[in-house]
Amino acid sequence: MDNEIPRYAIIIATRNRGHKIEATLQSILKSQDPSYEVLIIDQSSNCETEEAVAPFLQDGRIRYIYSEITGTCYARNLGIRLSSAPYLVITDDDCLLPEDWLQKITAPFDQHSEIGVVFCTVEPLPYNPVDGFTPNIIFEKNRIIHSPSESFHGLGKGLGLGAGMAIRRSLIESIKGFDQSLGPGAQFPSAEDKDVAIRALYKGWWVYENADIAVLHDGFRTWEEMRNLSRRDFYGMGATFSKYIKVGDLRILRLVLTWMFIFGIYMPFQPVAHLHRPKGFKRFYYLMHGVVDGLRKPVEKGSVRSISDTPYP
C-alpha cells in the first residue's frame, strides 16, 4: 500500500495463546479488501506467540508489538494510537474471519453517519454441549440502537462481543479510548466492549447490531470455566454501571433496573413455573458486587469525564 493510509486497522490483543493466533491471521490474509493493517499487541509471558506470528510479518500490513503492560484495553488503546485507519476493527486471537468481513462489518458506517459502533454476530465452532460452551451472540436481524435505554433487549441478550466489533476512529478518540480499568487483565475484568457502546450512545452516536456477517469463535470453555466467565462478566458490567452513578448521571438507572429485574427476579424464578426451586441468583450477586466495588474504587478518570461532560441527545 506504500504510504497510503489503510481503510481498516485490525487490532488483536493476545496473551499466552501461542500458535492459536495463526488461524486468525490466515483468515485475515484471505480478506477481499487489501486496504488494512493488522496490529498484534502481545502481552504474553513466553515467546510462543511471537514465534507463531514471525512468518506472517513478511506481509508489511501485519505488525507485531510486544507490551510488558497487560490488559486487553491497554492493548487495544495502544493499537489505536499506533494505527491511522479511519475504521478500527476489533477481534480476538481465537476467531476466524470470513473473506468479506471487513466490508460487511463496516458497511453500516457508510449507510448512516450517526453510527459509531458496529457489533457482528459471533458464532461458535462446533462443540459438545455436554462438556461446556463457546461464548457467542447471534443477531437475528439488523438493528440500530439510538439510546442507552434501547441497549438491552430480550432476556439475557444485549449489545455485542468484542470478538466482532468495529468503531469509527473519530468516536473512540472523542470518548478517550477503552476504559483501562475494565476488561481481561484489569481491575474489573469484563464489559469493556459494552462500555464503549454505552458511552458512544451517551455521546449521541448510534450502535448497530449487524446480522449480515459473522465471525467464528474457537473459544470453547468447560462448564467450570463458563461459571468463572459468567461471574467475571456480571462483575464487570456492575462496575461499568457504577461509573455513571458516581458522576451523578442517573439516566443509567433505567438500564440498571432492567438488569436487576431480569437477573434478580425474572430468570431466577422461571423454574418456579415448572415447580422447581428458584436458581441463578449468583449472576445478580456478582452484578451488584461489581456496582458496589465500582463505587468504592475509582474507575478511569478520563472515562468518567467522557460521560459527565456530554449532553444527552
Secondary structure, 3 states (H helix, E strand, C coil): CCCCCCCEEEEEEECCCHHHHHHHHHHHCCCCCCCEEEEEEECCCCCHHHHHHHHHHHCCCEEEEECCCCCHHHHHHHHHHHCCCCEEEEECCCEECCCCHHHHHHHHHHHCCCEEEEEEEEEECCCCCCCEECCCECCCCCEEECCHHHCCECCCECCCCCCEEEEEHHHHHHCCCCCCCECCCCCECCCHHHHHHHHHHHCCCEEEEEEEEEEEECCCEEHHHHHHHHHHHHHHHHHHHHHHHHCCCHHHHHHHHHHHHHHHHHHHHHHHHHCCCCCCHHHHHHHHHHHHHHHHCCCCHHHHHHHHCCCCC
